């Protein structure tokens, strides 16, 4: 047991259990991994972690340590001899613009679908059922992406794929105690916004409510992962993803159990840590926590609102995360009611009420009329105003009066020619202006409709559909994100080039077009 504990501490994974966790490429190839990433053998830092080794890691490391000091040693040639570079997802597909965007989406579901995995000699975590990947450099399943992808699969009546994807996430939760960021070993130390609950509810829409009972063990396991703490927390204390607020209520933040550079962005993280005044472990943790949020990266997480070196993700109680966990508590309660377990239902319903009360208390800015993240270090609301303010509408947490104020703010500040902007500032980060993202359009549109703000919702929906369709007609592609300020420029920012495919864009677009029929 002592040996297992020591392994956990060395790895930095507090969730490490009796079953050994698979090693990441950085752990398998010490020294070699650092050299490949820092020397930029591949322009994209995600390429090397996704490579398939041609022989065992032990054999590769023996050869590397023997050859690396030889005169004339060529690192790039060594990598080419020992690894197979992955191809982008959907790279061979060619679209037919003349057949229209809906035909394109239906074709892409086939292109982006992966069947049950059999290969084990890479960083990929094999999944037992079929699934849909986003596309481009994103060759694996992604957690929160998948819910928005499923919206389109539902519109396409591909219920078998939805069912299989839900089974895959249940498998991941059963195996690792949570749904990781994606099915790669280097993603296991963190999760993403926990949309499994909405996936299960989507599945229940075309099967029956008994699905909530079927997947209750996984819903509870995921809830326990997010609510995992050390000793009993006191006001102002934190533990992993959990924050004890000044009044003793519990809310959540984004958090990663590792405090090392990300495998997939190793060079960027090492260089970023050198620019930051934070200790490297603190910087890496904050960077990783932002990756868990899905908003990687945004002024939302930056102390000065503009510089990545000031990232402070772990200091912030995240409004979107807590809204999702509110729904998770509600749904677990519903599952118990379905099976007649009244006491258990009341227990989780009470948790949901407590969370709603805390969200309204700590995250509502009455003077501005929006919901914001709460800074646990300064005990004040974050000054960053973002479209995450729509989450309490999407999950029916806001009051009617609050919803009216938020709608007014969105209409005045966030609506652009191509949809809604993510934030109100342009920092060069991809989750800031002028970019718009499919999941946030859907959250905003649905949230506004929940409170009768149909006119504004229609404006945003029609503009987003128009932007997607126009770009498709020009390029033959549906993209990961869009520039929504003028709709004449290409979206930018971030650590990698603009990707096409694209899972959640396809899903949200098909859902919104279907809603307009």
Residue pairs with C-beta under 8 A, 6 or more apart in sequence:
4 16
4 18
7 16
7 20
8 14
8 16
11 21
11 27
11 258
12 189
12 257
12 258
12 259
12 260
13 21
13 188
13 189
13 257
13 258
14 240
14 257
15 176
15 177
15 178
15 225
15 228
15 257
17 177
21 176
21 185
21 188
22 125
22 185
22 188
23 185
24 49
24 123
24 185
24 186
24 188
24 263
25 33
25 48
25 49
25 51
25 123
25 185
25 186
25 263
26 33
26 34
26 49
26 186
26 260
26 261
26 263
26 266
28 57
28 61
29 36
29 57
29 60
29 61
29 64
30 61
31 64
31 65
31 68
32 60
32 61
32 64
32 68
33 48
33 263
33 266
34 266
35 68
35 75
36 42
36 48
36 75
36 79
37 45
37 48
37 266
37 267
38 266
38 267
38 270
39 75
40 267
41 48
41 75
41 76
41 79
42 48
42 85
44 137
44 496
44 497
45 264
45 265
45 266
45 267
45 268
45 495
46 137
46 264
46 265
46 496
47 85
47 86
47 137
48 79
48 83
49 123
49 184
49 186
49 263
49 264
50 86
50 122
50 123
50 124
50 139
50 184
51 79
51 83
51 84
51 85
51 86
51 122
52 83
52 84
52 86
52 119
52 121
52 122
53 60
53 82
53 83
53 84
53 121
53 122
54 81
54 82
54 83
54 84
55 82
60 82
63 78
63 82
64 78
67 73
67 78
68 75
86 139
88 135
88 136
88 137
88 139
89 112
89 133
89 134
89 135
89 136
89 137
89 138
89 139
89 501
90 108
90 111
90 112
90 135
90 136
90 500
90 501
93 107
93 108
93 111
94 476
95 104
95 107
95 472
95 476
95 477
96 103
96 104
96 476
97 104
97 472
97 473
97 476
101 468
101 469
101 472
101 473
101 478
101 509
102 510
102 513
104 472
104 476
104 478
105 152
105 156
105 478
105 506
105 509
105 510
106 156
108 135
108 478
108 501
108 506
109 132
109 152
109 153
109 156
109 158
109 161
109 506
112 132
112 133
112 134
112 135
112 501
112 503
113 130
113 131
113 132
113 161
114 127
114 130
114 131
114 132
114 133
114 141
115 130
116 126
116 127
116 128
116 129
116 130
117 124
117 125
117 126
117 127
117 128
118 126
119 126
120 126
123 184
123 185
123 186
123 263
124 140
124 183
124 184
125 172
125 180
125 183
125 184
125 185
125 188
126 183
127 141
127 168
127 171
127 172
127 183
128 167
128 168
128 171
129 164
129 165
129 167
129 168
129 171
130 161
130 164
130 165
131 141
131 146
131 161
131 164
131 165
131 168
132 141
132 146
132 149
132 153
132 161
132 165
132 503
133 139
133 140
133 141
133 142
133 501
133 503
134 142
134 145
134 149
134 480
134 499
134 501
134 502
134 503
134 504
135 480
135 499
135 500
135 501
135 502
135 503
136 480
136 499
136 500
136 501
136 502
137 496
137 499
138 145
138 182
138 499
138 501
138 503
140 182
140 183
140 184
141 165
141 168
141 182
141 183
142 181
142 182
142 192
142 503
143 169
143 179
143 180
143 181
143 182
143 191
143 192
143 193
143 194
143 195
143 196
144 192
144 193
144 195
144 294
144 439
145 439
145 503
145 504
146 165
146 169
146 195
146 199
146 503
147 195
147 198
147 199
147 202
148 438
148 439
148 442
148 503
148 504
148 507
148 508
149 503
149 504
149 506
149 507
150 162
150 165
150 199
150 202
150 507
151 202
151 442
151 507
151 508
151 510
151 511
152 506
152 507
152 508
152 509
152 510
152 511
153 159
153 161
153 162
153 507
154 162
154 202
154 205
154 206
154 511
155 510
155 511
155 513
155 514
156 510
159 206
162 199
162 202
162 203
163 203
165 199
166 196
166 199
166 200
166 203
166 215
168 183
169 179
169 196
169 199
169 218
170 196
170 215
170 218
172 178
172 179
172 180
172 183
173 179
173 196
173 218
173 221
173 222
174 217
174 218
174 221
176 188
177 221
177 224
177 225
178 191
178 221
178 222
178 225
178 226
179 191
179 192
179 194
179 196
179 222
180 187
180 188
180 189
180 190
180 191
180 192
181 187
181 190
181 191
181 192
181 291
181 292
184 264
186 262
186 263
186 264
189 256
189 257
189 258
189 288
190 255
190 256
190 257
190 258
190 288
190 289
190 291
190 292
191 225
191 226
191 292
192 292
192 293
192 294
193 293
193 294
193 320
193 321
193 324
194 222
194 226
194 321
194 324
194 325
194 328
195 324
196 218
196 219
196 222
197 219
197 222
197 324
197 327
197 328
197 331
198 324
198 327
200 211
200 212
200 215
200 219
200 331
201 212
201 331
203 211
204 210
204 211
204 212
209 334
209 338
210 338
212 219
212 331
212 334
212 335
212 338
213 335
213 338
213 339
216 332
216 335
216 336
219 328
219 331
219 332
219 335
220 332
222 328
223 325
223 328
223 329
223 332
225 241
226 241
226 242
226 252
226 325
227 241
227 242
227 250
227 252
228 239
228 240
228 241
228 242
229 239
229 240
229 242
230 239
230 240
231 239
233 239
233 242
233 244
233 250
234 244
235 244
235 245
235 246
235 247
235 248
236 244
236 246
236 376
237 244
238 244
238 253
238 314
238 376
240 255
240 257
241 252
241 253
241 254
241 255
242 250
242 251
242 252
242 253
243 250
243 251
243 252
243 253
243 317
243 376
244 250
245 251
245 317
245 358
245 362
245 376
246 379
247 358
247 361
249 354
249 355
249 357
249 358
249 361
250 354
250 355
250 358
251 317
251 322
251 355
251 358
251 359
251 362
251 374
252 317
252 318
252 321
252 322
252 325
253 289
253 313
253 314
253 315
253 316
253 317
253 318
253 321
253 376
254 289
254 290
254 292
254 293
254 313
254 314
254 316
254 318
254 321
255 285
255 289
255 292
255 314
256 285
256 288
256 289
256 291
256 292
258 284
258 285
258 288
259 281
259 282
259 284
259 285
259 288
260 281
260 284
261 269
261 270
261 273
261 284
262 269
262 284
262 287
262 288
262 291
265 287
265 495
268 495
269 283
269 284
269 287
272 283
272 287
272 308
272 309
273 280
273 283
273 284
275 308
275 309
276 283
276 308
276 309
276 310
276 311
277 309
278 286
278 309
278 311
283 309
283 311
285 314
286 301
286 311
286 312
286 313
286 314
287 296
287 297
287 311
287 313
289 313
289 314
290 296
290 297
290 298
290 301
290 311
290 313
293 301
293 313
293 318
293 320
293 321
294 439
295 301
295 422
295 431
296 430
296 431
296 494
296 495
297 308
297 311
297 429
297 430
297 431
297 494
298 386
298 422
298 423
298 427
298 429
298 430
298 431
298 432
299 305
299 306
299 384
299 423
299 425
299 427
299 429
299 432
300 373
300 382
300 384
300 386
300 388
300 423
300 431
301 311
301 312
301 313
301 316
302 308
302 310
302 311
302 312
302 384
302 427
303 310
303 311
303 312
304 310
305 383
305 384
305 425
305 427
306 425
306 427
307 427
308 429
312 375
312 377
315 375
315 376
315 377
315 378
316 373
316 374
316 375
316 376
316 382
317 362
317 363
317 373
317 374
317 375
317 376
318 373
318 388
319 359
319 363
319 371
319 372
319 373
319 388
319 389
319 391
319 392
320 388
320 391
322 355
322 358
322 359
322 363
323 359
323 391
323 392
323 394
323 395
323 397
324 391
324 395
325 355
326 352
326 355
326 356
326 359
326 395
326 397
327 395
329 348
329 349
329 351
329 352
329 355
330 348
330 349
330 352
332 348
333 344
333 345
333 346
333 347
333 348
333 349
333 352
334 345
336 342
336 344
336 345
336 348
337 345
356 397
359 371
359 392
359 397
360 397
360 399
362 374
363 371
363 372
363 373
363 374
363 381
363 392
364 371
364 402
365 371
365 372
365 381
368 385
368 409
369 402
369 405
369 406
369 408
369 409
370 385
370 389
370 405
370 406
370 409
371 388
371 389
371 391
371 392
371 398
371 402
371 406
372 381
372 382
372 383
372 384
372 385
372 386
372 389
373 381
373 382
373 384
373 388
374 380
374 381
374 382
375 381
375 382
384 423
385 409
385 413
385 423
385 424
386 422
386 423
386 424
387 410
387 414
387 420
387 421
387 422
387 423
387 440
387 443
387 444
388 440
389 406
389 409
389 410
390 406
390 410
390 440
390 443
390 444
390 447
390 448
391 397
391 443
391 447
392 398
392 402
392 406
392 447
393 403
393 406
393 444
393 447
393 448
393 450
393 451
394 443
394 444
394 446
394 447
394 450
395 447
396 450
398 406
398 451
400 451
403 450
403 451
403 453
404 451
404 453
407 448
407 451
407 453
407 456
410 420
410 444
410 448
410 456
411 456
413 424
414 420
414 421
414 424
414 444
415 456
415 459
415 460
415 463
416 434
416 436
416 463
416 484
416 485
417 463
417 467
417 484
417 485
417 486
417 487
418 436
418 463
418 464
418 466
418 467
418 482
418 483
418 484
418 485
418 486
418 487
419 436
419 441
419 460
419 463
419 464
419 467
419 482
419 484
420 436
420 440
420 441
420 444
420 460
420 464
420 484
421 433
421 434
421 435
421 436
421 484
421 485
422 431
422 432
422 433
422 435
422 436
422 437
422 440
423 431
423 432
423 433
424 433
425 432
425 433
426 432
426 433
426 434
427 493
428 492
428 493
429 493
429 494
430 481
430 491
430 492
430 493
430 494
431 437
431 493
432 493
433 485
434 483
434 484
434 485
434 486
434 489
434 491
435 481
435 482
435 483
435 484
435 491
435 492
435 493
436 464
436 467
436 481
436 482
436 483
436 484
436 491
437 481
437 482
438 464
438 481
438 504
438 505
438 507
438 508
438 509
439 504
439 508
441 460
441 461
441 464
441 508
441 512
442 508
442 511
442 512
444 457
444 460
445 457
445 460
445 461
445 464
445 512
446 457
448 454
448 456
448 457
448 460
449 457
461 512
461 515
461 516
462 516
463 484
464 484
464 508
464 509
464 512
465 509
465 512
465 513
465 516
466 487
467 482
467 484
467 487
468 478
468 482
468 505
468 509
470 487
471 477
471 478
471 479
471 482
472 478
475 500
477 500
478 500
478 501
478 502
478 505
478 506
478 509
479 491
479 498
479 499
479 500
479 501
479 502
479 505
480 491
480 498
480 499
480 500
480 501
480 502
480 505
481 491
481 498
482 491
483 489
483 490
483 491
483 492
490 498
491 498
492 498
